[in-house]
Amino acid sequence: MSYRTTLFIAPPTRCESLADVAATVFRLLGLTETEERDSSNYPPDDHYFAGYAANATVTVCDADDDRKRGYPFHVTLSGPTTWRKGTGHIDTAQAEVATLLAAGGLSVFIPAGPGHRTDWDGQGESYPA
């Protein structure tokens, strides 16, 4: 199954690091197989965190633009990689994941339409913590 969806995330305070937010996301989703990875595709610090389930890969990274200033992190859900899979299955539906993360203390914004495109209008649905 192929899919890819990105949620914008805001922690309860501005002092939380990417590592802290990733740990919270993985804990809330029940992912135990996780790692920090280096990549120049993930500015500004050239790294991100990945968590693995049998049916999905979850990537947590810094937001690389300022279109949604109140949401400094992104969580991307995509199909499992061919080179690493975790155990167990997670829910990958946007609304269910957003509800779960919001219940765990993270504010979530689901962009309406392609939030990664430069012509995105900024519309979407908020799930406050």
N, C-alpha and C positions, 0 to 999 in steps of 0.2 A: 504494500500500500504506500502510495506516495502522497505526501501532504507537507505543507509548511505554513505555519502561522506564527505571528509575532505579537506578543503582549507587551505593553509599556508598563513598567513597575516603579513604584515609589515606596521606599521604606518609611517607617513612622517618623524617623528623624533624619536630618541631612548628614549626620556624621557617620552613617554606616558605609562600610567599604563594599566593593564588589564581592569580595570573598565572603563577607557576612551575609549579604543578600543572597548569593548563590547557595550558601549553606542553609539558609531559611527555606528557599524554594525547594531544594532537594529534600529537606526534611519533610516539608508539607506534602510533597508528591510521593514520598516513600521511596526515594531513590537512594540506594546505598553504594552503587558503583559510580563514582564520580572522579573527576580529575581536573586540574588546571592545565590549560594548554596555551602555548605561545603562538601568536600569529599576527603578522603585520596588517591583516585584514580587520583587526579589532582595535581601532584607536580609542582612546589616546594612549593607552599603556601597553598595547600590543599583546594582550592576553585575554582569555575568557575561561569560563568554567563549563564543563559538559557533564551531564548525568545520563545514565543509560538504563533503559528498560528493555524488555524483549520486543516491545512494539513501538518504541520511540527513543529519540535522542532529544534531550533538553539542553539548550545552550543559554547561558546567562552571561550578558556582557554589558559594558557601558554603552549608553546611548551615544551615537556618534553624530548627532545633530541637535539643534535646539528648537525643533518644531513643537515639542511638548516638554517645555522646560521643567515642569513639575514632576516629570517621570524620567529620572536619570539612568534607568536601567532597562534593558530589554530581555525578555524570555522568549526564546524561539523553540517551538515544538516541531519536530520533523520526524520522518520515518527513521527506523533504525539504520545504523550504518552497517556496511558489509564487514567491517573490520572489528567492530566491538558491539556487543549486545549485552544488556543486563538481564537480570531475572525479573520475573513478574511483569504485569501489565499495568499501565496507568491510563487514566481517562485523558483523551487528547482533544476533546471538544472545548472550544474556546470558552464558552460561558461556564462550563463546569470547572475548568481549571481556574478561571478568574474568580469564581465564587469561593473555591477552596483557598486560593492565595489570599483573598481579601479577609476571609474568616481567620486566617493565620496572622493578620496584622499588616499585610502589604496592600497598598492601594494599586488598583489595576485599571488600565485603559485599553480597550480593544478598538483599534482603528477600524473605521468603516471603509472598506475598499483597501487598495494597496498602500498601506502606511509607509512602505519603503520608497515609494516613487516621489519625485520632486513635485509633481502636480497634485499630490494628495491634499485635500481641503481641510484636514485637521479634525474632521468629524469622527465620532465614534461613541462608544458606551463606556461609562465609568463604573467601577466597582470599588467604592470606598472601603477602607479598612474598618 
